[in-house]
């Protein structure tokens, strides 16, 4: 049996050109882990954060990552082997999950095989294929942990208190960046919780977003949401950053703003004085949550959109596509099976 596999590795930081398709050691599952033969891999922003050495993070936040490193965290595949103590999974099971996140380089998903903690995985819903399953975990768990259930008790790196999702039944929720990976899934998650959802994106995405449940749509290229809206209960800003505070203008008294990327925003205290909640969190691996959400993927209540897919060996092209932006849904890498 071969002890090597094909994988995408980076030996230095930089642009898409540093991603190399090459031989790498095949992992062996430890106790509590399963070895997954990967069929598809979901691409997420942390993949290119790692690739460029976390240059967008404050210097003291940049973790040391041993090189060469294999990027990626989201996988769908078939169980190849089971480590000691694993229950609930057997060889041949189709599984999906977000592996070891956050781990800064240890997830190693851009590969033919991944050794994953069993607790990070769930059985793949029969109603979706490997590409759709691989596209879902990080974006879907982000939406779920922001909007429905945090699902863990780990310290929050972005604020002193744990994030506490607000009840959405009968509420008006605005999703900024609604056509993107997190955005299009957050829209659908909010709908499952009984919310009225306003989607913000460019006009080319309007039909798509209304098709997956948006009640109203705003084309941000024509007019800014903060100029048009008032009395919104909750804003999920999937773009975030320093400008996220502009959405405080659309909130009703007691409303909440959830920036997915909160770094650079410094107005939390002013928001609190105005009676608003600004809260964020770090998504974390959670196979049990994926298992609870899986029926919604299986029956089509939540649909995963794929912008485009690329063979694993073409990861450079996939990252170049990501850099161009305006992605509808997710980007996926597919792994050829022998």
NUVO-975333 format. One line per field, with one value per residue: residue in one letter; x, y, z of N, C-alpha, C in turn. Coordinates in pm, whole numbers, plus 50000, padded with zeros to 5 digits. Layout:
BEGIN
rest	[a,...]
n.X	[X,...]
n.Y	[Y,...]
n.Z	[Z,...]
ca.X	[X,...]
ca.Y	[Y,...]
ca.Z	[Z,...]
c.X	[X,...]
c.Y	[Y,...]
c.Z	[Z,...]
END
This chain:
BEGIN
rest	[x,x,x,x,x,x,x,x,x,x,x,x,x,x,x,x,x,x,x,x,x,x,x,x,x,x,x,x,x,x,x,x,x,x,x,x,x,x,x,x,x,x,x,x,x,x,x,x,x,x,x,x,x,x,x,x,x,x,x,x,x,x,x,x,x,x,x,x,x,x,x,x,x,x,x,x,x,x,x,x,x,x,x,x,x,x,x,x,x,x,x,x,x,x,x,x,x,x,x,x,x,x,x,x,x,x,x,x,x,x,x,x,x,x,x,x,x,x,x,x,x,x,x,x,x,x,x,x,x,x,x,x,x,x,x,x,x,x,x,x,x,x,x,x,x,x,x,x,x,x,x,x,x,x,x,x,x,x,x,x,x,x,x,x,x,x,x,x,x,x,x,x,x,x,x,x,x,x,x,x,x,x,x,x,x,x,x,x,x,x,x,x,x,x,x,x,x,x,x,x,x,x,x,x,x,x,x,x,x,x,x,x,x,x,x,x,x,x,x,x,x,x,x,x,x,x,x,x,x,x,x,x,x,x,x,x,x,x,x,x,x,x,x,x,x,x,x,x,x,x,x,x,x,x,x,x,x,x,x,x,x,x,x,x,x,x,x,x,x,x,x,x,x,x,x,x,x,x,x,x,x,x,x,x,x,x,x,x,x,x,x,x,x,x,x,x,x,x,x,x,x,x,x,x,x,x,x,x,x,x,x,x,x,x,x,x,x,x,x,x,x,x,x,x,x,x,x,x,x,x,x,x,x,x,x,x,x,x]
n.X	[50085,50053,50249,50239,50073,49890,49893,49818,50063,50230,50542,50642,50524,50276,50123,49871,50050,50228,50119,50163,50128,50192,50376,50307,50335,50117,49853,49808,49549,49500,49410,49064,49027,48940,49039,48996,48918,48940,48696,48605,48676,48614,48665,48780,48801,49004,49188,49332,49427,49612,49782,49901,50045,49900,49888,49700,49625,49672,50013,50084,49896,49950,49993,50255,50339,50441,50630,50667,50316,49981,49697,49348,49027,48770,48597,48466,48407,48498,48509,48811,48967,48950,49029,49138,48884,48683,48344,48038,48113,48213,48424,48385,48170,48011,48117,48129,48278,48423,48751,48946,48931,48951,49289,49518,49682,49693,49481,49484,49347,49358,49407,49452,49393,49276,49331,49101,48954,48697,48490,48464,48324,48037,47779,47745,47473,47238,47106,47267,47563,47920,48064,47886,47856,48118,48142,47989,48059,48228,48113,47841,47842,47941,47727,47529,47636,47656,47389,47205,47293,47563,47729,47963,48203,48436,48690,48620,48785,48744,48600,48516,48306,48096,47953,47609,47351,47060,46704,46516,46261,45998,46144,46321,46584,46885,47110,47427,47633,47510,47517,47746,47963,47916,47702,47483,47407,47352,47129,46939,46944,46847,46586,46487,46451,46237,46257,46217,46392,46626,46820,47144,47327,47488,47310,47313,47278,47022,46793,46881,46907,46648,46536,46628,46501,46505,46327,46324,46528,46832,47022,47342,47505,47358,47233,47310,47249,47214,47110,46857,46711,46541,46466,46546,46595,46824,47148,47349,47662,47849,48075,48205,48471,48634,48428,48186,48026,47849,47607,47471,47295,47066,46935,46670,46575,46753,46845,47073,47406,47600,47912,48089,48358,48522,48748,48912,48694,48594,48388,48235,48178,48047,47825,47704,47631,47430,47239,47259,47357,47670,47826,48045,48203,48424,48417,48391,48498,48248,48104,47868,47681,47671,47555,47300,47207,47211,46970,46832,46987,46963,46694,46666,46589,46789,47009,47314,47513,47732,47986,48202,48409,48721,48984,49189,49464,49463,49458,49582,49455,49198,49234,49312,49072,48919,49042,48951,48698,48341,48194,47950,47807,48005,48350,48503,48725,48794,48867,49029,48937,49095]
n.Y	[49880,50221,50482,50742,51030,51244,51595,51940,52166,52433,52586,52826,53157,53346,53441,53271,53119,52987,52750,52411,52114,51801,51509,51388,51286,51021,51043,50878,50748,50847,50744,50793,50912,50920,50796,50962,50913,51150,51310,51561,51909,52194,52540,52813,53145,53134,52962,53104,53299,53156,53081,53323,53383,53489,53767,53969,53979,54125,54170,54038,53843,53656,53325,53082,52870,52561,52489,52265,52330,52206,52348,52423,52303,52196,51907,51633,51292,50942,50705,50550,50417,50339,50477,50377,50351,50491,50551,50508,50556,50383,50189,50279,50451,50749,51072,51410,51728,51995,52019,52017,52298,52615,52582,52659,52559,52287,52142,52047,51982,51991,51747,51399,51225,51257,51267,51278,51409,51218,51353,51583,51526,51434,51215,51215,51376,51193,51322,51513,51569,51486,51722,51932,51875,51911,52180,52293,52288,52491,52744,52697,52619,52855,53033,52901,52899,53169,53250,53065,52855,52854,52639,52562,52607,52748,53005,53335,53484,53741,53902,53973,53829,53536,53475,53521,53393,53554,53513,53444,53419,53570,53803,54069,54025,54135,54040,54102,54084,53866,53680,53536,53272,53225,53401,53319,53084,53164,53325,53129,52975,53162,53186,52931,52965,53125,53394,53712,53796,54021,54059,54164,54244,54246,54337,54124,53897,53888,53731,53473,53490,53554,53320,53136,53213,53484,53759,54029,54248,54425,54616,54687,54834,55034,55180,55245,55019,55136,55380,55325,55163,55100,55003,54733,54417,54257,54251,54055,54081,53970,54060,54252,54405,54734,54908,54809,54927,55103,54981,55005,55211,55113,54962,54881,55012,54839,54649,54422,54376,54159,54116,53911,53920,54086,54243,54552,54712,54952,55050,54937,55014,55262,55173,55012,55207,55326,55137,54914,54581,54452,54180,53902,53595,53307,53064,52713,52371,52117,51834,51726,51935,51961,51716,51757,51956,51830,51696,51914,51980,51746,51731,51953,52195,52368,52482,52433,52643,52625,52803,52749,52470,52293,52069,51908,51941,52184,52391,52639,52787,52793,52949,53185,53249,53297,53529,53716,53773,53842,53602,53353,53171,52891,52786,52490,52212,51918,51571,51332,50994,50680]
n.Z	[50000,49916,50061,50007,49868,49641,49675,49742,49816,49994,49992,50044,50120,49939,49625,49421,49270,49440,49517,49500,49321,49425,49543,49871,50217,50302,50529,50849,51040,51375,51714,51760,51516,51165,50847,50551,50219,49990,49796,49714,49774,49962,49903,50095,50247,50464,50346,50151,50322,50476,50265,50191,50415,50628,50605,50626,50887,51216,51320,51561,51571,51383,51320,51379,51116,51021,50733,50450,50391,50380,50255,50341,50468,50438,50348,50149,50130,50135,50393,50455,50643,50992,51303,51636,51884,51757,51700,51524,51263,50970,50752,50416,50450,50341,50404,50540,50628,50830,50895,51183,51252,51410,51303,51175,50949,51004,50914,50647,50394,50113,49947,49854,50059,50393,50738,50985,51284,51424,51544,51400,51175,50971,50849,50501,50348,50154,49953,49832,49634,49638,49576,49643,49913,50008,49967,50164,50459,50620,50552,50602,50872,50980,50928,51080,51344,51395,51372,51484,51674,51886,51975,52106,52376,52370,52424,52302,52042,51951,52122,52467,52567,52515,52192,52136,51969,51836,51875,51583,51480,51315,51282,51108,50895,50762,50515,50426,50141,50024,49816,49834,49972,50260,50279,50104,50221,50483,50440,50377,50610,50796,50699,50762,51028,51054,50978,50808,50522,50392,50114,50023,49745,49418,49115,48933,49079,49174,49087,49149,49432,49516,49435,49621,49845,49937,50063,50005,49804,49763,49548,49582,49419,49313,49516,49855,50127,50381,50324,50243,50418,50731,51070,51089,51239,51269,51137,50939,50849,50605,50489,50654,50850,50874,50786,50870,51061,50943,50911,51145,51124,51005,51189,51417,51742,51992,51818,51637,51518,51335,51245,51028,50977,51198,51240,51256,51299,51528,51679,51884,52152,52123,51981,52175,52361,52221,52236,52078,51981,51902,51775,51738,51625,51620,51381,51440,51411,51399,51403,51504,51486,51206,51147,51253,51085,50845,50744,50632,50416,50277,50199,50044,50155,50237,50001,49833,49652,49377,49244,49066,48970,49007,48907,49155,49097,48974,49159,49174,48971,49076,49307,49185,49060,49290,49380,49201,49284,49345,49367,49325,49558,49622,49567,49443,49472,49293,49332,49149,49116,49147]
ca.X	[50000,50135,50261,50234,49951,49901,49837,49863,50142,50305,50673,50665,50400,50264,50002,49834,50161,50305,50050,50229,50067,50309,50365,50316,50309,49977,49833,49761,49457,49528,49290,48961,49025,48914,49108,48898,48959,48871,48637,48592,48729,48559,48763,48733,48900,49123,49285,49427,49496,49730,49873,49980,50111,49813,49936,49593,49604,49773,50137,50088,49796,49991,50044,50364,50293,50554,50621,50551,50184,49868,49584,49213,48963,48639,48610,48366,48472,48456,48597,48905,49012,48896,49121,49088,48788,48585,48212,47946,48163,48272,48484,48285,48071,48031,48120,48174,48305,48529,48850,49041,48933,49072,49411,49629,49771,49689,49363,49544,49238,49384,49484,49375,49353,49280,49301,49015,48884,48561,48396,48451,48258,47900,47748,47701,47333,47226,47046,47365,47683,48041,48101,47799,47888,48245,48124,47901,48084,48268,48015,47716,47863,47950,47590,47456,47690,47621,47246,47118,47349,47708,47772,48088,48228,48573,48701,48595,48903,48708,48536,48531,48191,48056,47849,47479,47256,46929,46589,46487,46122,45925,46234,46374,46729,46955,47235,47514,47715,47420,47542,47871,47957,47841,47580,47368,47362,47293,46994,46851,46935,46756,46451,46444,46420,46117,46287,46205,46531,46661,46950,47220,47426,47474,47187,47324,47245,46887,46706,46935,46878,46503,46506,46658,46420,46510,46198,46352,46663,46889,47141,47428,47572,47268,47211,47358,47140,47192,47030,46723,46644,46535,46388,46592,46627,46957,47230,47465,47751,47949,48196,48265,48581,48617,48307,48063,47945,47746,47480,47399,47191,46944,46878,46571,46628,46776,46888,47206,47494,47696,48011,48161,48499,48508,48872,48915,48581,48626,48274,48148,48132,47947,47704,47640,47568,47308,47145,47275,47452,47763,47882,48107,48260,48510,48356,48470,48454,48143,48034,47732,47596,47649,47459,47166,47167,47214,46839,46793,47058,46913,46562,46668,46552,46909,47078,47450,47545,47873,48024,48282,48493,48850,49057,49284,49592,49446,49428,49627,49349,49086,49267,49307,48929,48876,49097,48873,48579,48205,48166,47814,47819,48136,48444,48529,48826,48753,48979,49009,48943,49159]
ca.Y	[50000,50340,50570,50880,51073,51375,51703,52077,52218,52556,52587,52966,53234,53430,53432,53136,53046,52909,52623,52308,51981,51715,51398,51420,51166,50987,51040,50758,50795,50819,50711,50895,50970,50835,50834,50987,50927,51274,51325,51703,52000,52329,52648,52917,53251,53098,52892,53202,53366,53073,53084,53447,53404,53566,53905,54064,53980,54198,54092,53950,53738,53565,53203,53014,52754,52488,52464,52288,52315,52175,52430,52369,52242,52137,51788,51528,51172,50811,50654,50448,50342,50392,50466,50316,50426,50563,50490,50581,50560,50257,50193,50287,50556,50881,51170,51546,51804,52095,51945,52085,52443,52675,52510,52728,52475,52144,52075,51972,51923,51986,51623,51279,51163,51342,51205,51376,51369,51173,51452,51692,51474,51384,51138,51300,51353,51124,51410,51601,51498,51521,51861,52016,51849,51974,52326,52340,52292,52615,52850,52662,52627,52998,53084,52837,52940,53310,53279,52967,52787,52865,52500,52532,52695,52798,53151,53411,53568,53874,53980,53912,53744,53445,53519,53462,53416,53607,53444,53505,53403,53694,53917,54109,54003,54178,53967,54173,53984,53751,53582,53466,53142,53234,53478,53249,52984,53236,53363,53013,52939,53257,53151,52813,53008,53209,53535,53779,53821,54117,54022,54272,54194,54317,54302,53997,53787,53904,53615,53362,53507,53539,53178,53058,53255,53625,53828,54157,54252,54558,54620,54785,54918,55143,55261,55175,54974,55226,55493,55281,55078,55128,54908,54595,54359,54197,54252,53967,54140,53868,54131,54299,54499,54865,54980,54739,55012,55177,54910,55043,55306,55046,54881,54934,55012,54705,54559,54361,54367,54049,54113,53784,53959,54208,54316,54686,54790,54997,55124,54856,55087,55359,55098,54971,55325,55352,55030,54808,54474,54414,54055,53816,53473,53228,52934,52598,52240,52060,51731,51707,52037,51925,51605,51811,52036,51745,51675,52031,51966,51626,51753,52071,52317,52450,52442,52484,52686,52614,52898,52675,52365,52272,51953,51941,51986,52321,52478,52775,52853,52816,53064,53303,53281,53357,53665,53806,53810,53830,53458,53312,53044,52841,52724,52353,52130,51777,51478,51219,50865,50574]
ca.Z	[50000,49902,50176,49959,49798,49579,49756,49714,49928,49973,50056,50079,50113,49821,49547,49379,49210,49537,49539,49419,49318,49440,49637,50013,50297,50325,50674,50917,51145,51516,51790,51750,51382,51049,50724,50447,50079,49957,49662,49682,49877,49955,49916,50185,50267,50539,50262,50096,50432,50501,50150,50188,50543,50717,50598,50660,51031,51293,51328,51678,51554,51278,51384,51309,51040,50962,50590,50363,50451,50292,50298,50330,50585,50408,50264,50140,50077,50183,50498,50409,50760,51118,51415,51760,51965,51677,51688,51438,51126,50925,50619,50310,50475,50282,50513,50508,50748,50838,50973,51272,51236,51354,51337,51112,50871,51041,50857,50537,50317,49969,49934,49822,50185,50512,50867,51049,51406,51396,51595,51302,51056,50973,50729,50389,50309,50026,49854,49770,49591,49713,49554,49725,50054,50040,49965,50270,50604,50687,50530,50668,51017,51014,50933,51190,51474,51414,51371,51550,51791,51887,51969,52177,52490,52360,52436,52180,52016,51904,52227,52599,52599,52407,52101,52167,51859,51872,51816,51453,51442,51296,51276,50978,50892,50641,50490,50333,50073,50030,49711,49861,50036,50385,50261,50046,50318,50596,50397,50388,50752,50859,50659,50839,51164,51052,50956,50679,50487,50288,50059,49960,49649,49292,49044,48861,49170,49231,49061,49228,49574,49536,49415,49741,49959,49977,50056,49940,49748,49741,49463,49647,49319,49279,49636,49973,50215,50494,50277,50206,50516,50875,51149,51073,51370,51272,51016,50929,50748,50572,50445,50778,50840,50937,50744,50910,51148,50869,50920,51266,51085,50959,51296,51509,51879,52045,51713,51648,51402,51345,51138,51021,50989,51277,51260,51200,51348,51664,51731,51969,52270,52079,51948,52302,52421,52145,52261,51980,52008,51797,51824,51638,51680,51533,51350,51484,51363,51481,51328,51556,51424,51066,51144,51277,50969,50725,50680,50554,50289,50210,50139,49959,50226,50219,49879,49823,49516,49339,49141,48970,49028,48942,48957,49262,49043,48927,49273,49142,48895,49167,49391,49099,49048,49417,49391,49116,49360,49290,49359,49362,49629,49663,49475,49486,49407,49283,49337,49061,49186,49068]
c.X	[50088,50134,50261,50100,49982,49832,49884,49938,50203,50432,50716,50531,50397,50129,49971,49948,50242,50241,50107,50158,50180,50280,50382,50290,50159,49954,49783,49670,49503,49399,49191,48948,48982,48998,49003,48967,48876,48821,48626,48633,48665,48668,48702,48840,49020,49229,49384,49489,49624,49831,49960,50040,50033,49852,49829,49567,49706,49894,50138,49982,49842,50055,50163,50310,50413,50529,50705,50419,50082,49750,49452,49161,48838,48651,48478,48434,48417,48558,48679,48953,48962,48997,49055,48990,48683,48455,48128,47989,48230,48331,48374,48179,48109,48016,48159,48200,48410,48630,48942,49046,48883,49198,49534,49730,49764,49570,49400,49444,49265,49468,49392,49323,49368,49249,49227,48961,48741,48458,48376,48363,48112,47880,47695,47555,47325,47175,47141,47488,47804,48080,48016,47829,48018,48233,48056,47966,48121,48162,47885,47730,47880,47811,47516,47504,47667,47472,47160,47176,47501,47773,47904,48108,48372,48577,48682,48715,48870,48644,48542,48420,48159,47951,47719,47381,47122,46819,46545,46341,46052,46011,46275,46526,46783,47085,47313,47614,47639,47447,47666,47851,47877,47706,47462,47317,47299,47152,46898,46836,46837,46610,46400,46403,46302,46141,46242,46345,46542,46803,47014,47328,47413,47358,47194,47284,47099,46800,46751,46892,46729,46464,46538,46594,46424,46373,46211,46498,46705,47016,47233,47501,47486,47243,47252,47242,47111,47115,46884,46643,46644,46459,46420,46631,46773,47023,47342,47549,47862,48077,48272,48375,48547,48485,48178,47971,47838,47610,47406,47283,47060,46871,46769,46632,46638,46823,47032,47275,47595,47792,48089,48311,48504,48634,48868,48800,48605,48508,48184,48093,48027,47816,47629,47570,47438,47204,47151,47374,47539,47838,47936,48161,48349,48444,48450,48410,48349,48063,47892,47636,47568,47548,47316,47115,47148,47075,46792,46865,46999,46782,46553,46620,46666,46985,47214,47479,47695,47900,48101,48367,48615,48908,49159,49414,49585,49409,49474,49518,49229,49112,49270,49163,48879,48922,49019,48741,48449,48167,48022,47822,47964,48219,48484,48645,48775,48877,48947,49028,49003,49058]
c.Y	[50125,50422,50717,50905,51202,51479,51835,52126,52353,52549,52728,53038,53318,53414,53289,53053,52962,52773,52518,52175,51879,51600,51448,51292,51144,50977,50904,50802,50753,50776,50826,50958,50869,50887,50845,50993,51041,51271,51471,51786,52137,52432,52761,53024,53212,53023,52991,53289,53289,53087,53210,53482,53489,53713,54007,54071,54071,54109,53995,53841,53632,53440,53148,52888,52684,52463,52341,52260,52284,52259,52354,52303,52164,52022,51712,51409,51047,50760,50536,50359,50414,50370,50407,50409,50501,50484,50574,50593,50427,50277,50189,50394,50684,50986,51307,51621,51911,52042,52039,52236,52512,52602,52565,52632,52328,52071,51991,51904,51913,51863,51507,51210,51263,51257,51308,51324,51329,51276,51570,51653,51439,51301,51232,51271,51290,51215,51508,51520,51546,51667,51954,51998,51915,52126,52379,52371,52427,52724,52822,52668,52772,53057,53030,52889,53088,53327,53188,52914,52794,52727,52467,52634,52748,52949,53218,53502,53712,53962,53903,53814,53649,53510,53447,53491,53464,53523,53518,53497,53539,53818,53947,54104,54053,54099,54046,54074,53855,53646,53498,53335,53142,53298,53398,53138,53050,53281,53247,52967,53032,53227,53029,52850,53105,53355,53582,53826,53920,54084,54144,54210,54279,54260,54167,53877,53791,53781,53494,53373,53499,53391,53091,53118,53400,53690,53963,54159,54398,54543,54729,54874,55038,55235,55180,55135,55073,55351,55455,55217,55137,55012,54762,54542,54313,54212,54150,54022,54041,53930,54181,54400,54635,54934,54917,54827,55090,55111,54939,55136,55238,54974,54955,54937,54870,54604,54514,54359,54257,54057,53981,53808,54091,54293,54450,54774,54824,55066,55046,54934,55191,55289,55057,55089,55362,55241,54916,54703,54452,54291,53972,53691,53406,53094,52823,52469,52182,51960,51710,51810,52004,51811,51655,51891,51948,51720,51792,52036,51851,51654,51882,52199,52418,52395,52510,52518,52676,52707,52826,52572,52342,52141,51997,51998,52132,52417,52621,52852,52884,52936,53193,53346,53348,53502,53764,53846,53788,53684,53434,53175,53011,52792,52588,52294,51986,51689,51356,51089,50759,50467]
c.Z	[50000,50030,50135,49888,49725,49667,49701,49837,49891,50054,50093,50064,49987,49755,49508,49325,49309,49565,49444,49434,49317,49534,49780,50092,50317,50475,50723,51031,51284,51584,51781,51613,51279,50933,50614,50311,50022,49813,49621,49803,49856,49980,49998,50204,50354,50458,50202,50204,50467,50388,50149,50324,50641,50720,50635,50810,51098,51318,51446,51674,51454,51340,51308,51242,50980,50813,50554,50435,50343,50339,50296,50454,50550,50309,50256,50077,50139,50284,50445,50523,50885,51230,51539,51830,51888,51671,51594,51294,51094,50787,50513,50330,50401,50392,50459,50636,50728,50940,51051,51252,51362,51397,51268,51049,50900,50978,50736,50445,50167,49937,49899,49947,50299,50634,50950,51181,51373,51440,51500,51184,51081,50847,50621,50356,50170,49916,49789,49732,49669,49696,49640,49873,50095,50046,50089,50404,50664,50672,50605,50819,51062,51028,51055,51326,51501,51442,51458,51680,51785,51887,52035,52288,52487,52376,52301,52153,51982,52011,52358,52631,52486,52318,52136,52053,51911,51808,51690,51411,51434,51284,51131,50984,50758,50631,50386,50273,50057,49924,49737,49936,50165,50361,50210,50137,50440,50563,50420,50532,50823,50823,50736,50980,51169,51031,50818,50643,50371,50242,49995,49873,49523,49212,48973,48947,49218,49209,49141,49374,49603,49521,49535,49865,50000,49960,49986,49897,49731,49659,49516,49546,49280,49398,49759,50064,50327,50454,50254,50319,50655,50940,51118,51211,51378,51136,51032,50815,50717,50518,50566,50755,50897,50905,50794,50994,51074,50881,51050,51234,51048,51071,51372,51649,51934,51942,51727,51513,51426,51227,51140,51032,51065,51287,51187,51245,51494,51732,51825,52088,52234,52046,52074,52367,52349,52162,52161,52030,51884,51847,51709,51705,51577,51506,51392,51432,51457,51398,51374,51498,51278,51055,51167,51157,50846,50664,50596,50420,50208,50137,50057,50025,50221,50099,49873,49677,49492,49222,49029,49044,48942,48991,49062,49206,48996,49039,49249,49069,48983,49257,49311,49077,49176,49428,49305,49182,49286,49267,49401,49427,49658,49543,49532,49406,49404,49273,49251,49139,49093,49030]
END
